[in-house]
Amino acid sequence: MPWILGQVCLPYFLGEDSKIFSFSLMVFQLGLLIQVAWIINASLTVILDIYQESKMSKEIPINGFIQIIRLVVFFFTAILFIAILLDKPPLLLLSGLGALTAVILLVFKDALLGFVAGIQLIGNKMIAPGDRIEMQRYGADGIVKEVALTTVKVKNWDNTIATIPTASLVSDSFRNWRGMDYSGCRMINRSILINMRTVKFCDIEMLESLSDLNLIKDYVKNLISEFKFKEDDGKKVRPSNKRRVTNLGIFRRYIINYLAHYEKISNNPEYGSIVGETEPNEKGVGISILAYYDGIDPLGYNNAVANIFDHLFAIIPEFELDFYQLPSDTTNSSDKNLSYVNQD
C-alpha cells in the first residue's frame, strides 16, 4: 500500500533529523490507520451483504453484531489516531479513560442495552427480518425490515415505518406471526350472539323442514326416526321429560358440517374446527366458532371469513333462531317476525 511504501522510503528522501520528517511520518501513519479502518469497514459491509443473501439470515440477523464490531474498530481507530497526533502510547490514553467510565457508559447506554437485547433476540429466535409482528405501544403492525443494534424497523401495512428500541422487544410483550407462516394456516375465532328467547325444542314439523338441508339431511332424518312423538295411554308425553334436540343444537351441527365441506378450511386433524357455546349473559348466548383457514394470504382469509359468516347470517332463519342486536329505529318496523331483547 502507498502508506506503507511511503514510510519505508521516507528516510531515503528526508533525513531523520529533518524538521518535516516527523510530520511526514505522522501523516503516513495516520493515512495507514484510516486506510486499515476503511478496509475493515468495507469488509464488514461485504460480509453482511453476502450473509443477507443466505437463508440463515431470515432466522438469525447479524446487523447488530456487525454494528458492534464497527463501533469497536472506530473506537480503537480514534484512540490510535489521537495517540499518533500526541505522540503518546495508546495504553496511556486507555488508562486515562478509566476515570471517564461513567460518562462512556452513559453515552453508550443504548448501544450496550441494544447489544444485550440483540443477543437475547437472536439466541431465542424471537424475531427476524421478514417476520410479521404487532406491538401496539409503538404503533407497529407489519413486516420487520431491519434488526439493528439499537432499533428494529417495521414496515406497517399503510407503508409507514415504525421504529422500536431493540431492548423494548425483550422487556415488553409483542406478537410474532411467524408460527402462522410455518403452519400454513390462520385461525378464525369468532362468535355469533343468539337471542335466547328464540331457543326451543324442535317439533316434528321443524325437523321435517330442516331435513331438506343437504348438510344435515342424514342427521335430521335420524332424529326424526328416533325422537318422534309417541302417545302414552292416549296422552302426549311432556317434551321436557324426553330426550329432545333444540334448534340451536341442530344449528351447531350445521355449522360443523358447513366448515367441514368448505374448501378453504383446513382438514388437517391438528387444526380441526370446533363449534361450542359461550356462557349466557345479558346479550344472549354465543356460538363460538374456531376454525383454520388453509393459507396465510390476507385477501383469501378475509374473503373466506366473510363468505362463511354471510352464509350463516342468511341461513339462521331456517332454524327459527334470531341474532342478538341492540334496539334501534328498526324496532318501529311493522315486521312482527323480528325479535329483539328488551333492555328495560
C-alpha positions as CSV (number, residue, x, y, z in Angstrom):
1,M,0.0,0.0,0.0
2,P,1.2,3.6,-0.7
3,W,1.1,4.5,3.0
4,I,3.5,1.6,4.0
5,L,5.7,2.3,1.0
6,G,5.9,6.0,2.0
7,Q,7.0,5.1,5.5
8,V,9.7,2.8,4.2
9,C,11.1,5.2,1.6
10,L,10.8,8.4,3.7
11,P,14.2,8.1,5.4
12,Y,15.9,7.9,1.9
13,F,14.3,11.2,0.9
14,L,14.3,13.1,4.2
15,G,16.9,12.7,6.9
16,E,15.6,11.7,10.3
17,D,17.0,14.9,11.6
18,S,14.9,16.9,9.2
19,K,12.2,19.2,10.6
20,I,9.5,17.8,8.4
21,F,10.5,14.2,8.8
22,S,8.4,13.7,12.0
23,F,5.4,15.5,10.5
24,S,5.6,13.4,7.3
25,L,5.9,10.2,9.2
26,M,2.9,11.1,11.3
27,V,0.9,11.8,8.1
28,F,1.8,8.4,6.6
29,Q,0.9,6.7,9.9
30,L,-2.4,8.4,10.1
31,G,-3.2,7.6,6.5
32,L,-2.3,4.0,7.0
33,L,-4.6,3.9,10.1
34,I,-7.5,5.4,8.3
35,Q,-6.9,3.1,5.3
36,V,-6.9,0.0,7.5
37,A,-10.1,1.1,9.3
38,W,-11.8,1.7,5.9
39,I,-10.8,-1.8,4.7
40,I,-12.2,-3.4,7.8
41,N,-15.4,-1.4,7.5
42,A,-15.8,-2.3,3.8
43,S,-15.1,-6.0,4.6
44,L,-17.8,-6.0,7.2
45,T,-20.2,-4.5,4.7
46,V,-19.4,-7.2,2.1
47,I,-19.8,-9.9,4.8
48,L,-23.2,-8.5,5.8
49,D,-24.4,-8.3,2.2
50,I,-23.3,-11.9,1.4
51,Y,-24.9,-13.1,4.6
52,Q,-28.2,-11.4,3.9
53,E,-28.5,-13.4,0.6
54,S,-28.4,-16.7,2.6
55,K,-31.5,-18.4,4.0
56,M,-30.0,-18.3,7.5
57,S,-30.3,-14.5,7.6
58,K,-34.1,-14.9,7.8
59,E,-33.8,-16.6,11.2
60,I,-30.5,-15.1,12.6
61,P,-29.9,-11.4,11.8
62,I,-26.3,-10.2,12.4
63,N,-26.8,-6.5,11.8
64,G,-26.4,-5.7,15.5
65,F,-23.1,-7.7,15.7
66,I,-21.7,-6.0,12.7
67,Q,-22.5,-2.6,14.2
68,I,-20.8,-3.6,17.4
69,I,-17.6,-4.6,15.6
70,R,-17.7,-1.3,13.7
71,L,-18.0,0.6,16.9
72,V,-15.1,-1.3,18.4
73,V,-13.0,-0.6,15.2
74,F,-13.9,3.1,15.2
75,F,-13.2,3.4,18.9
76,F,-9.7,1.9,18.7
77,T,-9.0,3.9,15.5
78,A,-9.9,7.1,17.3
79,I,-7.6,6.1,20.2
80,L,-4.7,5.3,17.9
81,F,-5.3,8.5,15.9
82,I,-5.1,10.6,19.0
83,A,-2.0,8.7,20.2
84,I,-0.2,9.3,16.9
85,L,-1.1,13.0,17.0
86,L,0.1,13.5,20.5
87,D,3.0,11.1,20.2
88,K,1.8,9.2,23.3
89,P,1.5,5.4,23.9
90,P,-2.1,4.2,23.2
91,L,-2.2,2.4,26.6
92,L,-1.6,5.7,28.4
93,L,-4.7,7.1,26.7
94,L,-6.7,4.0,27.5
95,S,-5.7,4.2,31.2
96,G,-6.9,7.7,31.3
97,L,-10.3,6.7,30.1
98,G,-10.8,4.7,33.3
99,A,-11.9,7.9,35.0
100,L,-14.4,8.5,32.3
101,T,-16.0,5.1,32.6
102,A,-19.3,6.5,33.9
103,V,-19.5,9.0,31.1
104,I,-18.7,6.4,28.5
105,L,-21.4,4.0,29.9
106,L,-23.9,6.9,29.8
107,V,-23.1,7.8,26.2
108,F,-23.2,4.2,25.0
109,K,-26.1,3.1,27.2
110,D,-28.5,2.5,24.3
111,A,-25.8,0.6,22.3
112,L,-25.0,-1.7,25.3
113,L,-28.7,-2.4,26.0
114,G,-29.3,-3.0,22.3
115,F,-26.4,-5.3,22.1
116,V,-27.5,-7.4,25.1
117,A,-31.1,-7.4,23.8
118,G,-29.9,-8.4,20.3
119,I,-28.1,-11.4,21.7
120,Q,-31.3,-12.5,23.5
121,L,-33.5,-11.9,20.5
122,I,-31.1,-13.9,18.2
123,G,-30.4,-16.6,20.8
124,N,-34.1,-17.2,21.5
125,K,-35.1,-16.7,17.8
126,M,-37.7,-14.2,18.9
127,I,-37.6,-12.0,15.8
128,A,-36.0,-12.0,12.3
129,P,-36.3,-9.9,9.1
130,G,-39.5,-10.8,7.3
131,D,-41.5,-11.6,10.4
132,R,-44.9,-10.0,10.9
133,I,-45.1,-8.5,14.4
134,E,-47.6,-6.4,16.4
135,M,-46.5,-4.0,19.2
136,Q,-49.3,-1.6,20.0
137,R,-47.2,0.6,22.3
138,Y,-45.0,1.7,19.4
139,G,-47.8,1.6,16.7
140,A,-46.1,-1.3,14.9
141,D,-48.1,-3.8,12.9
142,G,-46.3,-5.1,9.8
143,I,-43.2,-6.7,8.5
144,V,-39.8,-6.5,10.1
145,K,-37.4,-4.9,7.7
146,E,-34.2,-4.4,9.8
147,V,-32.9,-5.6,13.1
148,A,-30.1,-3.2,14.0
149,L,-28.1,-2.6,17.2
150,T,-30.4,-0.1,18.9
151,T,-33.6,-0.2,16.8
152,V,-35.9,-2.5,14.9
153,K,-37.6,-1.1,11.8
154,V,-41.1,-2.4,11.0
155,K,-42.9,-1.5,7.8
156,N,-46.6,-1.2,8.6
157,W,-49.5,-2.1,6.3
158,D,-50.0,1.6,5.4
159,N,-46.3,1.7,4.3
160,T,-45.3,3.8,7.3
161,I,-42.1,2.8,9.2
162,A,-42.3,2.1,13.0
163,T,-39.1,2.2,14.9
164,I,-38.9,0.1,18.0
165,P,-36.0,0.1,20.5
166,T,-34.3,-3.3,20.5
167,A,-34.3,-3.5,24.3
168,S,-38.2,-3.0,24.3
169,L,-38.7,-6.2,22.4
170,V,-37.1,-8.1,25.4
171,S,-38.7,-6.1,28.2
172,D,-42.2,-5.7,26.7
173,S,-44.6,-8.1,25.0
174,F,-45.2,-8.3,21.3
175,R,-46.9,-10.7,18.9
176,N,-45.0,-12.5,16.3
177,W,-47.0,-14.2,13.5
178,R,-44.1,-16.5,12.4
179,G,-45.8,-19.6,13.7
180,M,-48.7,-18.9,11.4
181,D,-46.4,-18.7,8.4
182,Y,-44.8,-22.1,9.4
183,S,-48.1,-23.8,9.9
184,G,-49.6,-22.6,6.7
185,C,-52.9,-22.0,8.4
186,R,-54.6,-19.0,10.0
187,M,-57.1,-19.2,12.8
188,I,-60.7,-18.0,12.6
189,N,-62.1,-17.3,16.1
190,R,-65.4,-15.5,16.2
191,S,-68.8,-15.7,18.0
192,I,-72.4,-15.3,16.9
193,L,-74.7,-13.9,19.6
194,I,-78.1,-15.6,19.7
195,N,-81.3,-14.3,21.2
196,M,-82.1,-16.8,24.0
197,R,-85.8,-16.2,23.6
198,T,-85.7,-18.0,20.2
199,V,-84.0,-21.2,21.5
200,K,-86.6,-24.0,21.7
201,F,-87.2,-27.7,21.3
202,C,-87.7,-28.9,17.7
203,D,-91.1,-30.4,16.9
204,I,-91.7,-32.9,14.2
205,E,-92.7,-30.2,11.7
206,M,-89.4,-28.2,12.2
207,L,-87.4,-31.4,11.9
208,E,-89.1,-32.3,8.6
209,S,-88.5,-28.8,7.2
210,L,-84.8,-29.0,8.2
211,S,-84.4,-32.4,6.6
212,D,-84.2,-30.6,3.2
213,L,-80.9,-29.1,4.1
214,N,-78.2,-31.3,2.4
215,L,-75.5,-30.7,5.0
216,I,-77.6,-32.1,7.9
217,K,-80.1,-34.2,5.9
218,D,-79.0,-37.6,7.3
219,Y,-78.6,-36.2,10.8
220,V,-82.1,-34.8,10.9
221,K,-83.7,-37.9,9.4
222,N,-82.1,-40.0,12.2
223,L,-83.5,-37.6,14.7
224,I,-87.0,-37.8,13.2
225,S,-86.9,-41.6,13.4
226,E,-85.6,-41.5,17.0
227,F,-87.5,-38.7,18.6
228,K,-90.9,-38.9,17.0
229,F,-93.7,-38.0,19.4
230,K,-95.3,-41.0,20.9
231,E,-98.5,-41.1,22.8
232,D,-98.7,-42.9,26.1
233,D,-102.2,-44.1,27.0
234,G,-103.7,-41.5,24.7
235,K,-101.7,-38.7,26.2
236,K,-98.7,-36.9,24.7
237,V,-95.6,-37.2,26.7
238,R,-94.4,-33.8,28.1
239,P,-91.5,-32.7,25.8
240,S,-89.2,-31.7,28.8
241,N,-89.5,-35.3,30.1
242,K,-88.0,-36.7,26.9
243,R,-84.6,-36.6,25.3
244,R,-85.0,-33.8,22.8
245,V,-83.0,-31.7,20.5
246,T,-83.1,-27.9,20.2
247,N,-82.9,-25.7,17.1
248,L,-79.7,-24.3,18.5
249,G,-78.1,-27.7,18.7
250,I,-79.0,-28.5,15.1
251,F,-77.6,-25.2,14.0
252,R,-74.3,-26.0,15.7
253,R,-74.2,-29.3,13.8
254,Y,-75.0,-27.4,10.6
255,I,-72.0,-25.1,11.2
256,I,-69.7,-28.0,11.8
257,N,-70.7,-29.8,8.6
258,Y,-70.6,-26.5,6.7
259,L,-67.0,-25.9,7.8
260,A,-66.0,-29.5,7.0
261,H,-67.3,-29.0,3.4
262,Y,-65.9,-25.5,2.9
263,E,-62.9,-25.8,0.5
264,K,-60.8,-23.2,2.3
265,I,-61.0,-24.6,5.8
266,S,-58.1,-26.9,6.7
267,N,-58.8,-30.6,7.0
268,N,-55.6,-31.2,9.0
269,P,-56.5,-33.2,12.2
270,E,-54.1,-30.9,14.1
271,Y,-56.2,-27.9,13.1
272,G,-59.8,-29.2,13.5
273,S,-62.8,-27.0,13.6
274,I,-64.6,-26.5,17.0
275,V,-68.2,-25.1,17.5
276,G,-69.4,-24.5,21.0
277,E,-71.3,-22.2,23.2
278,T,-70.2,-19.4,25.4
279,E,-71.6,-18.6,28.8
280,P,-75.0,-16.8,28.5
281,N,-75.2,-13.2,29.5
282,E,-77.3,-10.1,29.0
283,K,-76.5,-10.2,25.3
284,G,-77.8,-13.7,24.8
285,V,-75.9,-17.0,24.3
286,G,-72.9,-17.0,22.0
287,I,-72.0,-19.7,19.4
288,S,-68.2,-19.7,19.3
289,I,-66.6,-20.8,16.1
290,L,-62.9,-21.8,15.9
291,A,-61.6,-23.0,12.5
292,Y,-58.4,-22.7,10.5
293,Y,-58.2,-21.1,7.1
294,D,-55.9,-23.2,4.8
295,G,-53.5,-20.5,3.8
296,I,-51.9,-17.3,5.1
297,D,-52.8,-14.7,2.4
298,P,-54.8,-11.8,4.0
299,L,-57.1,-11.4,1.0
300,G,-58.1,-15.0,0.8
301,Y,-58.5,-15.2,4.6
302,N,-60.8,-12.2,4.8
303,N,-62.9,-13.4,1.8
304,A,-63.3,-16.8,3.4
305,V,-64.4,-15.3,6.8
306,A,-66.9,-13.0,5.1
307,N,-68.3,-15.8,2.9
308,I,-68.7,-18.2,5.9
309,F,-70.5,-15.7,8.2
310,D,-72.6,-14.2,5.4
311,H,-73.9,-17.7,4.8
312,L,-74.6,-18.3,8.5
313,F,-76.4,-15.0,8.8
314,A,-78.6,-15.8,5.9
315,I,-79.4,-19.4,6.9
316,I,-80.2,-18.9,10.6
317,P,-83.9,-18.1,10.0
318,E,-84.3,-21.7,8.7
319,F,-83.7,-22.8,12.3
320,E,-86.2,-20.3,13.7
321,L,-83.4,-18.5,15.5
322,D,-82.5,-14.8,15.7
323,F,-79.4,-12.8,16.4
324,Y,-78.9,-10.5,19.3
325,Q,-79.0,-6.9,18.2
326,L,-79.1,-3.7,20.2
327,P,-82.5,-2.0,19.8
328,S,-82.6,0.6,17.0
329,D,-85.1,2.5,15.0
330,T,-85.9,-0.8,13.3
331,T,-87.9,-1.7,16.4
332,N,-90.6,0.5,15.0
333,S,-90.8,-1.6,11.8
334,S,-94.1,-3.2,11.0
335,D,-92.3,-6.6,10.6
336,K,-93.5,-8.5,13.6
337,N,-91.3,-11.5,12.9
338,L,-88.1,-9.7,14.1
339,S,-87.2,-10.5,17.7
340,Y,-85.3,-8.1,20.0
341,V,-84.1,-8.3,23.5
342,N,-85.9,-5.8,25.8
343,Q,-83.3,-3.7,27.6
344,D,-85.7,-2.2,30.1
